[in-house]
Amino acid sequence: RMTVKDCGSKGLGAFAAEDRSQGAWVCDYEGEVIDFAQRAVRYVSEEPEYLFHLGGGAVAGSHVYIDAVDSDHASRAIN
């Protein structure tokens, strides 16, 4: 379980609602899976706030992201 709290000027933050051991799974990061080209189109003039970079391969532009901008899941507040 997680709770989302206001962290002042830093925005929202996700916090464990119960004690967890170090390295324990907390939750999945929920959102839409997008590629580098989709990221470039969506975020031309603004910096994304809820974008998790999963990494990329050896091919240029092959980066994969999870975009949680439209998600209401608490995981989008993980930082």
mmJSON file of the N, C-alpha and C atoms, coordinates in Angstrom:
{"data_MODEL":{"atom_site":{
"group_PDB":["ATOM","ATOM","ATOM","ATOM","ATOM","ATOM","ATOM","ATOM","ATOM","ATOM","ATOM","ATOM","ATOM","ATOM","ATOM","ATOM","ATOM","ATOM","ATOM","ATOM","ATOM","ATOM","ATOM","ATOM","ATOM","ATOM","ATOM","ATOM","ATOM","ATOM","ATOM","ATOM","ATOM","ATOM","ATOM","ATOM","ATOM","ATOM","ATOM","ATOM","ATOM","ATOM","ATOM","ATOM","ATOM","ATOM","ATOM","ATOM","ATOM","ATOM","ATOM","ATOM","ATOM","ATOM","ATOM","ATOM","ATOM","ATOM","ATOM","ATOM","ATOM","ATOM","ATOM","ATOM","ATOM","ATOM","ATOM","ATOM","ATOM","ATOM","ATOM","ATOM","ATOM","ATOM","ATOM","ATOM","ATOM","ATOM","ATOM","ATOM","ATOM","ATOM","ATOM","ATOM","ATOM","ATOM","ATOM","ATOM","ATOM","ATOM","ATOM","ATOM","ATOM","ATOM","ATOM","ATOM","ATOM","ATOM","ATOM","ATOM","ATOM","ATOM","ATOM","ATOM","ATOM","ATOM","ATOM","ATOM","ATOM","ATOM","ATOM","ATOM","ATOM","ATOM","ATOM","ATOM","ATOM","ATOM","ATOM","ATOM","ATOM","ATOM","ATOM","ATOM","ATOM","ATOM","ATOM","ATOM","ATOM","ATOM","ATOM","ATOM","ATOM","ATOM","ATOM","ATOM","ATOM","ATOM","ATOM","ATOM","ATOM","ATOM","ATOM","ATOM","ATOM","ATOM","ATOM","ATOM","ATOM","ATOM","ATOM","ATOM","ATOM","ATOM","ATOM","ATOM","ATOM","ATOM","ATOM","ATOM","ATOM","ATOM","ATOM","ATOM","ATOM","ATOM","ATOM","ATOM","ATOM","ATOM","ATOM","ATOM","ATOM","ATOM","ATOM","ATOM","ATOM","ATOM","ATOM","ATOM","ATOM","ATOM","ATOM","ATOM","ATOM","ATOM","ATOM","ATOM","ATOM","ATOM","ATOM","ATOM","ATOM","ATOM","ATOM","ATOM","ATOM","ATOM","ATOM","ATOM","ATOM","ATOM","ATOM","ATOM","ATOM","ATOM","ATOM","ATOM","ATOM","ATOM","ATOM","ATOM","ATOM","ATOM","ATOM","ATOM","ATOM","ATOM","ATOM","ATOM","ATOM","ATOM","ATOM","ATOM","ATOM","ATOM","ATOM","ATOM","ATOM","ATOM","ATOM","ATOM","ATOM","ATOM","ATOM","ATOM","ATOM"],
"id":[1,2,3,4,5,6,7,8,9,10,11,12,13,14,15,16,17,18,19,20,21,22,23,24,25,26,27,28,29,30,31,32,33,34,35,36,37,38,39,40,41,42,43,44,45,46,47,48,49,50,51,52,53,54,55,56,57,58,59,60,61,62,63,64,65,66,67,68,69,70,71,72,73,74,75,76,77,78,79,80,81,82,83,84,85,86,87,88,89,90,91,92,93,94,95,96,97,98,99,100,101,102,103,104,105,106,107,108,109,110,111,112,113,114,115,116,117,118,119,120,121,122,123,124,125,126,127,128,129,130,131,132,133,134,135,136,137,138,139,140,141,142,143,144,145,146,147,148,149,150,151,152,153,154,155,156,157,158,159,160,161,162,163,164,165,166,167,168,169,170,171,172,173,174,175,176,177,178,179,180,181,182,183,184,185,186,187,188,189,190,191,192,193,194,195,196,197,198,199,200,201,202,203,204,205,206,207,208,209,210,211,212,213,214,215,216,217,218,219,220,221,222,223,224,225,226,227,228,229,230,231,232,233,234,235,236,237],
"type_symbol":["N","C","C","N","C","C","N","C","C","N","C","C","N","C","C","N","C","C","N","C","C","N","C","C","N","C","C","N","C","C","N","C","C","N","C","C","N","C","C","N","C","C","N","C","C","N","C","C","N","C","C","N","C","C","N","C","C","N","C","C","N","C","C","N","C","C","N","C","C","N","C","C","N","C","C","N","C","C","N","C","C","N","C","C","N","C","C","N","C","C","N","C","C","N","C","C","N","C","C","N","C","C","N","C","C","N","C","C","N","C","C","N","C","C","N","C","C","N","C","C","N","C","C","N","C","C","N","C","C","N","C","C","N","C","C","N","C","C","N","C","C","N","C","C","N","C","C","N","C","C","N","C","C","N","C","C","N","C","C","N","C","C","N","C","C","N","C","C","N","C","C","N","C","C","N","C","C","N","C","C","N","C","C","N","C","C","N","C","C","N","C","C","N","C","C","N","C","C","N","C","C","N","C","C","N","C","C","N","C","C","N","C","C","N","C","C","N","C","C","N","C","C","N","C","C","N","C","C","N","C","C","N","C","C","N","C","C"],
"label_atom_id":["N","CA","C","N","CA","C","N","CA","C","N","CA","C","N","CA","C","N","CA","C","N","CA","C","N","CA","C","N","CA","C","N","CA","C","N","CA","C","N","CA","C","N","CA","C","N","CA","C","N","CA","C","N","CA","C","N","CA","C","N","CA","C","N","CA","C","N","CA","C","N","CA","C","N","CA","C","N","CA","C","N","CA","C","N","CA","C","N","CA","C","N","CA","C","N","CA","C","N","CA","C","N","CA","C","N","CA","C","N","CA","C","N","CA","C","N","CA","C","N","CA","C","N","CA","C","N","CA","C","N","CA","C","N","CA","C","N","CA","C","N","CA","C","N","CA","C","N","CA","C","N","CA","C","N","CA","C","N","CA","C","N","CA","C","N","CA","C","N","CA","C","N","CA","C","N","CA","C","N","CA","C","N","CA","C","N","CA","C","N","CA","C","N","CA","C","N","CA","C","N","CA","C","N","CA","C","N","CA","C","N","CA","C","N","CA","C","N","CA","C","N","CA","C","N","CA","C","N","CA","C","N","CA","C","N","CA","C","N","CA","C","N","CA","C","N","CA","C","N","CA","C","N","CA","C","N","CA","C","N","CA","C","N","CA","C","N","CA","C","N","CA","C","N","CA","C"],
"label_alt_id":[null,null,null,null,null,null,null,null,null,null,null,null,null,null,null,null,null,null,null,null,null,null,null,null,null,null,null,null,null,null,null,null,null,null,null,null,null,null,null,null,null,null,null,null,null,null,null,null,null,null,null,null,null,null,null,null,null,null,null,null,null,null,null,null,null,null,null,null,null,null,null,null,null,null,null,null,null,null,null,null,null,null,null,null,null,null,null,null,null,null,null,null,null,null,null,null,null,null,null,null,null,null,null,null,null,null,null,null,null,null,null,null,null,null,null,null,null,null,null,null,null,null,null,null,null,null,null,null,null,null,null,null,null,null,null,null,null,null,null,null,null,null,null,null,null,null,null,null,null,null,null,null,null,null,null,null,null,null,null,null,null,null,null,null,null,null,null,null,null,null,null,null,null,null,null,null,null,null,null,null,null,null,null,null,null,null,null,null,null,null,null,null,null,null,null,null,null,null,null,null,null,null,null,null,null,null,null,null,null,null,null,null,null,null,null,null,null,null,null,null,null,null,null,null,null,null,null,null,null,null,null,null,null,null,null,null,null],
"label_comp_id":["ARG","ARG","ARG","MET","MET","MET","THR","THR","THR","VAL","VAL","VAL","LYS","LYS","LYS","ASP","ASP","ASP","CYS","CYS","CYS","GLY","GLY","GLY","SER","SER","SER","LYS","LYS","LYS","GLY","GLY","GLY","LEU","LEU","LEU","GLY","GLY","GLY","ALA","ALA","ALA","PHE","PHE","PHE","ALA","ALA","ALA","ALA","ALA","ALA","GLU","GLU","GLU","ASP","ASP","ASP","ARG","ARG","ARG","SER","SER","SER","GLN","GLN","GLN","GLY","GLY","GLY","ALA","ALA","ALA","TRP","TRP","TRP","VAL","VAL","VAL","CYS","CYS","CYS","ASP","ASP","ASP","TYR","TYR","TYR","GLU","GLU","GLU","GLY","GLY","GLY","GLU","GLU","GLU","VAL","VAL","VAL","ILE","ILE","ILE","ASP","ASP","ASP","PHE","PHE","PHE","ALA","ALA","ALA","GLN","GLN","GLN","ARG","ARG","ARG","ALA","ALA","ALA","VAL","VAL","VAL","ARG","ARG","ARG","TYR","TYR","TYR","VAL","VAL","VAL","SER","SER","SER","GLU","GLU","GLU","GLU","GLU","GLU","PRO","PRO","PRO","GLU","GLU","GLU","TYR","TYR","TYR","LEU","LEU","LEU","PHE","PHE","PHE","HIS","HIS","HIS","LEU","LEU","LEU","GLY","GLY","GLY","GLY","GLY","GLY","GLY","GLY","GLY","ALA","ALA","ALA","VAL","VAL","VAL","ALA","ALA","ALA","GLY","GLY","GLY","SER","SER","SER","HIS","HIS","HIS","VAL","VAL","VAL","TYR","TYR","TYR","ILE","ILE","ILE","ASP","ASP","ASP","ALA","ALA","ALA","VAL","VAL","VAL","ASP","ASP","ASP","SER","SER","SER","ASP","ASP","ASP","HIS","HIS","HIS","ALA","ALA","ALA","SER","SER","SER","ARG","ARG","ARG","ALA","ALA","ALA","ILE","ILE","ILE","ASN","ASN","ASN"],
"label_asym_id":["A","A","A","A","A","A","A","A","A","A","A","A","A","A","A","A","A","A","A","A","A","A","A","A","A","A","A","A","A","A","A","A","A","A","A","A","A","A","A","A","A","A","A","A","A","A","A","A","A","A","A","A","A","A","A","A","A","A","A","A","A","A","A","A","A","A","A","A","A","A","A","A","A","A","A","A","A","A","A","A","A","A","A","A","A","A","A","A","A","A","A","A","A","A","A","A","A","A","A","A","A","A","A","A","A","A","A","A","A","A","A","A","A","A","A","A","A","A","A","A","A","A","A","A","A","A","A","A","A","A","A","A","A","A","A","A","A","A","A","A","A","A","A","A","A","A","A","A","A","A","A","A","A","A","A","A","A","A","A","A","A","A","A","A","A","A","A","A","A","A","A","A","A","A","A","A","A","A","A","A","A","A","A","A","A","A","A","A","A","A","A","A","A","A","A","A","A","A","A","A","A","A","A","A","A","A","A","A","A","A","A","A","A","A","A","A","A","A","A","A","A","A","A","A","A","A","A","A","A","A","A","A","A","A","A","A","A"],
"label_entity_id":["1","1","1","1","1","1","1","1","1","1","1","1","1","1","1","1","1","1","1","1","1","1","1","1","1","1","1","1","1","1","1","1","1","1","1","1","1","1","1","1","1","1","1","1","1","1","1","1","1","1","1","1","1","1","1","1","1","1","1","1","1","1","1","1","1","1","1","1","1","1","1","1","1","1","1","1","1","1","1","1","1","1","1","1","1","1","1","1","1","1","1","1","1","1","1","1","1","1","1","1","1","1","1","1","1","1","1","1","1","1","1","1","1","1","1","1","1","1","1","1","1","1","1","1","1","1","1","1","1","1","1","1","1","1","1","1","1","1","1","1","1","1","1","1","1","1","1","1","1","1","1","1","1","1","1","1","1","1","1","1","1","1","1","1","1","1","1","1","1","1","1","1","1","1","1","1","1","1","1","1","1","1","1","1","1","1","1","1","1","1","1","1","1","1","1","1","1","1","1","1","1","1","1","1","1","1","1","1","1","1","1","1","1","1","1","1","1","1","1","1","1","1","1","1","1","1","1","1","1","1","1","1","1","1","1","1","1"],
"label_seq_id":[1,1,1,2,2,2,3,3,3,4,4,4,5,5,5,6,6,6,7,7,7,8,8,8,9,9,9,10,10,10,11,11,11,12,12,12,13,13,13,14,14,14,15,15,15,16,16,16,17,17,17,18,18,18,19,19,19,20,20,20,21,21,21,22,22,22,23,23,23,24,24,24,25,25,25,26,26,26,27,27,27,28,28,28,29,29,29,30,30,30,31,31,31,32,32,32,33,33,33,34,34,34,35,35,35,36,36,36,37,37,37,38,38,38,39,39,39,40,40,40,41,41,41,42,42,42,43,43,43,44,44,44,45,45,45,46,46,46,47,47,47,48,48,48,49,49,49,50,50,50,51,51,51,52,52,52,53,53,53,54,54,54,55,55,55,56,56,56,57,57,57,58,58,58,59,59,59,60,60,60,61,61,61,62,62,62,63,63,63,64,64,64,65,65,65,66,66,66,67,67,67,68,68,68,69,69,69,70,70,70,71,71,71,72,72,72,73,73,73,74,74,74,75,75,75,76,76,76,77,77,77,78,78,78,79,79,79],
"pdbx_PDB_ins_code":[null,null,null,null,null,null,null,null,null,null,null,null,null,null,null,null,null,null,null,null,null,null,null,null,null,null,null,null,null,null,null,null,null,null,null,null,null,null,null,null,null,null,null,null,null,null,null,null,null,null,null,null,null,null,null,null,null,null,null,null,null,null,null,null,null,null,null,null,null,null,null,null,null,null,null,null,null,null,null,null,null,null,null,null,null,null,null,null,null,null,null,null,null,null,null,null,null,null,null,null,null,null,null,null,null,null,null,null,null,null,null,null,null,null,null,null,null,null,null,null,null,null,null,null,null,null,null,null,null,null,null,null,null,null,null,null,null,null,null,null,null,null,null,null,null,null,null,null,null,null,null,null,null,null,null,null,null,null,null,null,null,null,null,null,null,null,null,null,null,null,null,null,null,null,null,null,null,null,null,null,null,null,null,null,null,null,null,null,null,null,null,null,null,null,null,null,null,null,null,null,null,null,null,null,null,null,null,null,null,null,null,null,null,null,null,null,null,null,null,null,null,null,null,null,null,null,null,null,null,null,null,null,null,null,null,null,null],
"Cartn_x":[0.831,0.0,0.868,0.342,1.035,0.033,0.572,-0.227,0.476,-0.283,0.27,0.073,1.168,1.131,1.66,1.175,1.673,3.044,4.023,5.394,5.782,4.806,5.066,5.489,6.566,7.019,7.503,7.714,8.172,7.019,5.78,4.614,4.2,3.68,3.202,4.302,4.233,5.182,4.452,4.923,4.339,5.152,4.46,5.104,4.502,5.33,4.841,3.872,2.743,1.739,1.968,2.965,3.302,4.79,5.364,6.791,7.082,8.187,8.628,10.094,10.514,11.929,12.653,13.917,14.713,14.698,14.445,14.431,13.104,12.109,10.803,10.055,9.296,8.47,7.388,7.141,6.12,4.912,5.133,4.026,4.563,3.688,4.017,3.835,4.64,4.449,3.458,2.294,1.228,1.133,0.988,0.834,0.908,0.98,1.041,2.494,2.79,4.13,4.277,5.307,5.557,7.03,7.324,8.712,9.271,10.51,11.193,10.471,9.972,9.274,8.001,7.235,6.017,6.353,7.426,7.858,8.188,8.908,9.314,8.107,7.059,5.851,5.067,4.912,4.118,4.763,6.072,6.764,7.719,7.172,7.968,8.392,7.437,7.716,7.625,7.481,7.409,8.18,8.637,9.343,8.3,8.33,7.343,7.499,6.362,6.384,6.241,5.601,5.295,5.792,7.031,7.601,8.724,8.597,9.592,10.341,11.648,12.474,12.898,12.487,12.837,14.183,14.679,15.97,15.829,16.916,16.926,17.96,17.802,18.733,19.878,20.585,21.755,21.361,20.123,19.657,19.208,19.677,19.304,17.789,17.231,15.797,14.972,15.603,14.853,14.472,14.557,14.226,12.733,12.422,11.049,10.735,9.508,9.081,7.706,7.37,5.998,5.55,4.504,3.972,2.724,2.809,1.714,0.95,1.076,0.413,-1.108,-1.699,-3.147,-3.56,-2.61,-2.895,-3.305,-4.212,-4.561,-3.987,-3.111,-2.482,-1.432,-1.314,-0.371,1.07,1.375,2.758,3.315,2.464,2.976,3.645,3.432,4.049,5.373,5.811,7.1,8.21,9.165,10.299,11.566],
"Cartn_y":[-1.188,0.0,1.242,2.276,3.561,4.672,5.804,7.011,8.101,9.055,10.192,11.422,12.162,13.356,14.554,15.722,16.969,17.247,17.498,17.767,19.221,20.096,21.524,21.865,22.611,23.079,21.944,20.764,19.619,18.832,19.193,18.493,17.337,16.288,15.128,14.086,13.31,12.227,10.99,9.825,8.555,8.025,7.553,7.053,5.702,4.842,3.559,3.802,3.111,3.244,2.217,1.368,0.358,0.061,-0.492,-0.819,-1.865,-1.68,-2.62,-2.911,-4.105,-4.422,-3.84,-3.518,-2.953,-3.886,-3.332,-4.11,-4.787,-4.609,-5.235,-4.547,-5.33,-4.785,-3.915,-2.759,-1.844,-1.839,-1.575,-1.555,-1.46,-1.663,-1.419,0.062,0.604,1.975,1.907,2.5,2.355,3.562,3.285,4.326,3.717,4.574,4.138,3.938,2.806,2.548,3.293,4.143,4.916,4.799,5.144,5.102,6.522,6.618,7.909,8.892,8.407,9.284,9.86,9.031,9.52,10.532,10.278,11.229,12.568,12.555,13.791,14.602,13.941,14.636,15.198,14.419,14.847,15.976,15.97,16.904,17.794,18.484,19.396,20.618,21.216,22.493,22.418,21.242,21.109,19.885,19.922,18.789,17.837,16.545,15.621,15.47,15.385,15.254,13.817,12.982,11.621,10.591,10.736,9.863,9.038,7.727,6.811,6.19,6.396,5.885,4.457,3.523,2.116,1.762,2.599,2.33,2.239,1.926,1.829,0.848,0.451,-0.496,0.192,-0.562,-0.051,0.813,0.696,1.462,2.843,3.887,5.257,5.415,6.069,6.316,5.144,4.095,2.91,2.943,4.082,4.198,3.945,3.364,3.042,3.725,4.255,5.001,4.528,4.793,4.674,6.09,6.537,7.889,7.8,8.315,8.237,9.545,10.424,11.726,11.584,10.569,10.374,9.312,8.818,7.783,8.425,7.775,8.248,7.316,6.399,5.456,6.183,5.824,6.46,6.34,5.361,5.161,6.349,7.154,8.288,9.329,9.263,10.204,9.677,8.494,7.967,8.799,9.21,9.966,9.629],
"Cartn_z":[0.0,0.0,0.0,-0.647,-0.715,-0.448,-0.016,0.101,-0.696,-1.162,-1.895,-1.029,-0.833,0.02,-0.746,-0.368,-0.922,-0.325,-1.175,-0.731,-0.996,-0.898,-1.071,-2.478,-2.612,-3.919,-4.825,-4.26,-5.056,-5.66,-5.338,-5.882,-4.998,-5.623,-4.893,-4.762,-3.7,-3.496,-3.011,-3.417,-2.981,-1.808,-0.8,0.408,0.781,1.355,1.837,2.99,2.953,4.006,5.115,4.925,5.924,5.805,6.84,6.818,5.749,5.048,4.018,4.245,3.928,4.032,2.82,2.979,1.899,0.694,-0.473,-1.712,-2.006,-1.133,-1.344,-2.484,-3.251,-4.329,-3.719,-4.328,-3.826,-4.755,-6.039,-6.991,-8.417,-9.375,-10.774,-11.056,-11.964,-12.426,-13.578,-13.424,-14.404,-15.32,-16.609,-17.611,-18.995,-19.987,-21.376,-21.805,-22.429,-22.942,-24.273,-24.357,-25.576,-25.968,-27.204,-27.667,-27.778,-28.233,-28.308,-29.225,-30.353,-31.309,-30.698,-29.982,-29.329,-28.235,-27.499,-26.463,-27.093,-28.208,-28.876,-29.34,-29.793,-30.253,-29.074,-28.019,-26.856,-26.069,-26.006,-25.12,-25.902,-26.886,-27.718,-26.911,-26.198,-25.528,-24.004,-23.466,-22.007,-21.555,-20.326,-19.737,-19.139,-19.457,-18.903,-17.394,-16.693,-15.236,-14.765,-15.564,-15.13,-16.137,-16.564,-17.578,-16.968,-17.032,-16.491,-17.656,-17.708,-18.801,-18.481,-19.331,-19.125,-19.728,-20.6,-21.229,-22.732,-23.346,-24.796,-25.262,-26.488,-27.066,-27.776,-28.567,-29.277,-30.47,-30.934,-32.089,-31.626,-32.303,-31.937,-31.981,-30.972,-30.918,-30.433,-29.926,-29.504,-28.022,-27.404,-25.987,-25.754,-24.585,-24.219,-22.892,-22.786,-21.607,-21.158,-19.891,-19.422,-19.094,-19.778,-19.582,-18.708,-17.488,-16.529,-16.412,-17.394,-17.318,-17.193,-17.806,-17.73,-16.713,-15.94,-14.944,-13.626,-12.925,-11.579,-10.509,-10.929,-10.0,-9.152,-7.911,-6.982,-7.44,-8.27,-8.702,-9.475,-10.072,-10.846,-9.952,-8.655,-7.715,-7.152,-7.616,-7.177,-7.814,-7.016,-7.582,-6.86],
"occupancy":[1.0,1.0,1.0,1.0,1.0,1.0,1.0,1.0,1.0,1.0,1.0,1.0,1.0,1.0,1.0,1.0,1.0,1.0,1.0,1.0,1.0,1.0,1.0,1.0,1.0,1.0,1.0,1.0,1.0,1.0,1.0,1.0,1.0,1.0,1.0,1.0,1.0,1.0,1.0,1.0,1.0,1.0,1.0,1.0,1.0,1.0,1.0,1.0,1.0,1.0,1.0,1.0,1.0,1.0,1.0,1.0,1.0,1.0,1.0,1.0,1.0,1.0,1.0,1.0,1.0,1.0,1.0,1.0,1.0,1.0,1.0,1.0,1.0,1.0,1.0,1.0,1.0,1.0,1.0,1.0,1.0,1.0,1.0,1.0,1.0,1.0,1.0,1.0,1.0,1.0,1.0,1.0,1.0,1.0,1.0,1.0,1.0,1.0,1.0,1.0,1.0,1.0,1.0,1.0,1.0,1.0,1.0,1.0,1.0,1.0,1.0,1.0,1.0,1.0,1.0,1.0,1.0,1.0,1.0,1.0,1.0,1.0,1.0,1.0,1.0,1.0,1.0,1.0,1.0,1.0,1.0,1.0,1.0,1.0,1.0,1.0,1.0,1.0,1.0,1.0,1.0,1.0,1.0,1.0,1.0,1.0,1.0,1.0,1.0,1.0,1.0,1.0,1.0,1.0,1.0,1.0,1.0,1.0,1.0,1.0,1.0,1.0,1.0,1.0,1.0,1.0,1.0,1.0,1.0,1.0,1.0,1.0,1.0,1.0,1.0,1.0,1.0,1.0,1.0,1.0,1.0,1.0,1.0,1.0,1.0,1.0,1.0,1.0,1.0,1.0,1.0,1.0,1.0,1.0,1.0,1.0,1.0,1.0,1.0,1.0,1.0,1.0,1.0,1.0,1.0,1.0,1.0,1.0,1.0,1.0,1.0,1.0,1.0,1.0,1.0,1.0,1.0,1.0,1.0,1.0,1.0,1.0,1.0,1.0,1.0,1.0,1.0,1.0,1.0,1.0,1.0,1.0,1.0,1.0,1.0,1.0,1.0],
"B_iso_or_equiv":[0.0,0.0,0.0,0.0,0.0,0.0,0.0,0.0,0.0,0.0,0.0,0.0,0.0,0.0,0.0,0.0,0.0,0.0,0.0,0.0,0.0,0.0,0.0,0.0,0.0,0.0,0.0,0.0,0.0,0.0,0.0,0.0,0.0,0.0,0.0,0.0,0.0,0.0,0.0,0.0,0.0,0.0,0.0,0.0,0.0,0.0,0.0,0.0,0.0,0.0,0.0,0.0,0.0,0.0,0.0,0.0,0.0,0.0,0.0,0.0,0.0,0.0,0.0,0.0,0.0,0.0,0.0,0.0,0.0,0.0,0.0,0.0,0.0,0.0,0.0,0.0,0.0,0.0,0.0,0.0,0.0,0.0,0.0,0.0,0.0,0.0,0.0,0.0,0.0,0.0,0.0,0.0,0.0,0.0,0.0,0.0,0.0,0.0,0.0,0.0,0.0,0.0,0.0,0.0,0.0,0.0,0.0,0.0,0.0,0.0,0.0,0.0,0.0,0.0,0.0,0.0,0.0,0.0,0.0,0.0,0.0,0.0,0.0,0.0,0.0,0.0,0.0,0.0,0.0,0.0,0.0,0.0,0.0,0.0,0.0,0.0,0.0,0.0,0.0,0.0,0.0,0.0,0.0,0.0,0.0,0.0,0.0,0.0,0.0,0.0,0.0,0.0,0.0,0.0,0.0,0.0,0.0,0.0,0.0,0.0,0.0,0.0,0.0,0.0,0.0,0.0,0.0,0.0,0.0,0.0,0.0,0.0,0.0,0.0,0.0,0.0,0.0,0.0,0.0,0.0,0.0,0.0,0.0,0.0,0.0,0.0,0.0,0.0,0.0,0.0,0.0,0.0,0.0,0.0,0.0,0.0,0.0,0.0,0.0,0.0,0.0,0.0,0.0,0.0,0.0,0.0,0.0,0.0,0.0,0.0,0.0,0.0,0.0,0.0,0.0,0.0,0.0,0.0,0.0,0.0,0.0,0.0,0.0,0.0,0.0,0.0,0.0,0.0,0.0,0.0,0.0,0.0,0.0,0.0,0.0,0.0,0.0],
"pdbx_formal_charge":[null,null,null,null,null,null,null,null,null,null,null,null,null,null,null,null,null,null,null,null,null,null,null,null,null,null,null,null,null,null,null,null,null,null,null,null,null,null,null,null,null,null,null,null,null,null,null,null,null,null,null,null,null,null,null,null,null,null,null,null,null,null,null,null,null,null,null,null,null,null,null,null,null,null,null,null,null,null,null,null,null,null,null,null,null,null,null,null,null,null,null,null,null,null,null,null,null,null,null,null,null,null,null,null,null,null,null,null,null,null,null,null,null,null,null,null,null,null,null,null,null,null,null,null,null,null,null,null,null,null,null,null,null,null,null,null,null,null,null,null,null,null,null,null,null,null,null,null,null,null,null,null,null,null,null,null,null,null,null,null,null,null,null,null,null,null,null,null,null,null,null,null,null,null,null,null,null,null,null,null,null,null,null,null,null,null,null,null,null,null,null,null,null,null,null,null,null,null,null,null,null,null,null,null,null,null,null,null,null,null,null,null,null,null,null,null,null,null,null,null,null,null,null,null,null,null,null,null,null,null,null,null,null,null,null,null,null],
"auth_seq_id":[1,1,1,2,2,2,3,3,3,4,4,4,5,5,5,6,6,6,7,7,7,8,8,8,9,9,9,10,10,10,11,11,11,12,12,12,13,13,13,14,14,14,15,15,15,16,16,16,17,17,17,18,18,18,19,19,19,20,20,20,21,21,21,22,22,22,23,23,23,24,24,24,25,25,25,26,26,26,27,27,27,28,28,28,29,29,29,30,30,30,31,31,31,32,32,32,33,33,33,34,34,34,35,35,35,36,36,36,37,37,37,38,38,38,39,39,39,40,40,40,41,41,41,42,42,42,43,43,43,44,44,44,45,45,45,46,46,46,47,47,47,48,48,48,49,49,49,50,50,50,51,51,51,52,52,52,53,53,53,54,54,54,55,55,55,56,56,56,57,57,57,58,58,58,59,59,59,60,60,60,61,61,61,62,62,62,63,63,63,64,64,64,65,65,65,66,66,66,67,67,67,68,68,68,69,69,69,70,70,70,71,71,71,72,72,72,73,73,73,74,74,74,75,75,75,76,76,76,77,77,77,78,78,78,79,79,79],
"auth_comp_id":["ARG","ARG","ARG","MET","MET","MET","THR","THR","THR","VAL","VAL","VAL","LYS","LYS","LYS","ASP","ASP","ASP","CYS","CYS","CYS","GLY","GLY","GLY","SER","SER","SER","LYS","LYS","LYS","GLY","GLY","GLY","LEU","LEU","LEU","GLY","GLY","GLY","ALA","ALA","ALA","PHE","PHE","PHE","ALA","ALA","ALA","ALA","ALA","ALA","GLU","GLU","GLU","ASP","ASP","ASP","ARG","ARG","ARG","SER","SER","SER","GLN","GLN","GLN","GLY","GLY","GLY","ALA","ALA","ALA","TRP","TRP","TRP","VAL","VAL","VAL","CYS","CYS","CYS","ASP","ASP","ASP","TYR","TYR","TYR","GLU","GLU","GLU","GLY","GLY","GLY","GLU","GLU","GLU","VAL","VAL","VAL","ILE","ILE","ILE","ASP","ASP","ASP","PHE","PHE","PHE","ALA","ALA","ALA","GLN","GLN","GLN","ARG","ARG","ARG","ALA","ALA","ALA","VAL","VAL","VAL","ARG","ARG","ARG","TYR","TYR","TYR","VAL","VAL","VAL","SER","SER","SER","GLU","GLU","GLU","GLU","GLU","GLU","PRO","PRO","PRO","GLU","GLU","GLU","TYR","TYR","TYR","LEU","LEU","LEU","PHE","PHE","PHE","HIS","HIS","HIS","LEU","LEU","LEU","GLY","GLY","GLY","GLY","GLY","GLY","GLY","GLY","GLY","ALA","ALA","ALA","VAL","VAL","VAL","ALA","ALA","ALA","GLY","GLY","GLY","SER","SER","SER","HIS","HIS","HIS","VAL","VAL","VAL","TYR","TYR","TYR","ILE","ILE","ILE","ASP","ASP","ASP","ALA","ALA","ALA","VAL","VAL","VAL","ASP","ASP","ASP","SER","SER","SER","ASP","ASP","ASP","HIS","HIS","HIS","ALA","ALA","ALA","SER","SER","SER","ARG","ARG","ARG","ALA","ALA","ALA","ILE","ILE","ILE","ASN","ASN","ASN"],
"auth_asym_id":["A","A","A","A","A","A","A","A","A","A","A","A","A","A","A","A","A","A","A","A","A","A","A","A","A","A","A","A","A","A","A","A","A","A","A","A","A","A","A","A","A","A","A","A","A","A","A","A","A","A","A","A","A","A","A","A","A","A","A","A","A","A","A","A","A","A","A","A","A","A","A","A","A","A","A","A","A","A","A","A","A","A","A","A","A","A","A","A","A","A","A","A","A","A","A","A","A","A","A","A","A","A","A","A","A","A","A","A","A","A","A","A","A","A","A","A","A","A","A","A","A","A","A","A","A","A","A","A","A","A","A","A","A","A","A","A","A","A","A","A","A","A","A","A","A","A","A","A","A","A","A","A","A","A","A","A","A","A","A","A","A","A","A","A","A","A","A","A","A","A","A","A","A","A","A","A","A","A","A","A","A","A","A","A","A","A","A","A","A","A","A","A","A","A","A","A","A","A","A","A","A","A","A","A","A","A","A","A","A","A","A","A","A","A","A","A","A","A","A","A","A","A","A","A","A","A","A","A","A","A","A","A","A","A","A","A","A"],
"auth_atom_id":["N","CA","C","N","CA","C","N","CA","C","N","CA","C","N","CA","C","N","CA","C","N","CA","C","N","CA","C","N","CA","C","N","CA","C","N","CA","C","N","CA","C","N","CA","C","N","CA","C","N","CA","C","N","CA","C","N","CA","C","N","CA","C","N","CA","C","N","CA","C","N","CA","C","N","CA","C","N","CA","C","N","CA","C","N","CA","C","N","CA","C","N","CA","C","N","CA","C","N","CA","C","N","CA","C","N","CA","C","N","CA","C","N","CA","C","N","CA","C","N","CA","C","N","CA","C","N","CA","C","N","CA","C","N","CA","C","N","CA","C","N","CA","C","N","CA","C","N","CA","C","N","CA","C","N","CA","C","N","CA","C","N","CA","C","N","CA","C","N","CA","C","N","CA","C","N","CA","C","N","CA","C","N","CA","C","N","CA","C","N","CA","C","N","CA","C","N","CA","C","N","CA","C","N","CA","C","N","CA","C","N","CA","C","N","CA","C","N","CA","C","N","CA","C","N","CA","C","N","CA","C","N","CA","C","N","CA","C","N","CA","C","N","CA","C","N","CA","C","N","CA","C","N","CA","C","N","CA","C","N","CA","C","N","CA","C","N","CA","C","N","CA","C","N","CA","C"],
"pdbx_PDB_model_num":[1,1,1,1,1,1,1,1,1,1,1,1,1,1,1,1,1,1,1,1,1,1,1,1,1,1,1,1,1,1,1,1,1,1,1,1,1,1,1,1,1,1,1,1,1,1,1,1,1,1,1,1,1,1,1,1,1,1,1,1,1,1,1,1,1,1,1,1,1,1,1,1,1,1,1,1,1,1,1,1,1,1,1,1,1,1,1,1,1,1,1,1,1,1,1,1,1,1,1,1,1,1,1,1,1,1,1,1,1,1,1,1,1,1,1,1,1,1,1,1,1,1,1,1,1,1,1,1,1,1,1,1,1,1,1,1,1,1,1,1,1,1,1,1,1,1,1,1,1,1,1,1,1,1,1,1,1,1,1,1,1,1,1,1,1,1,1,1,1,1,1,1,1,1,1,1,1,1,1,1,1,1,1,1,1,1,1,1,1,1,1,1,1,1,1,1,1,1,1,1,1,1,1,1,1,1,1,1,1,1,1,1,1,1,1,1,1,1,1,1,1,1,1,1,1,1,1,1,1,1,1,1,1,1,1,1,1]
}}}
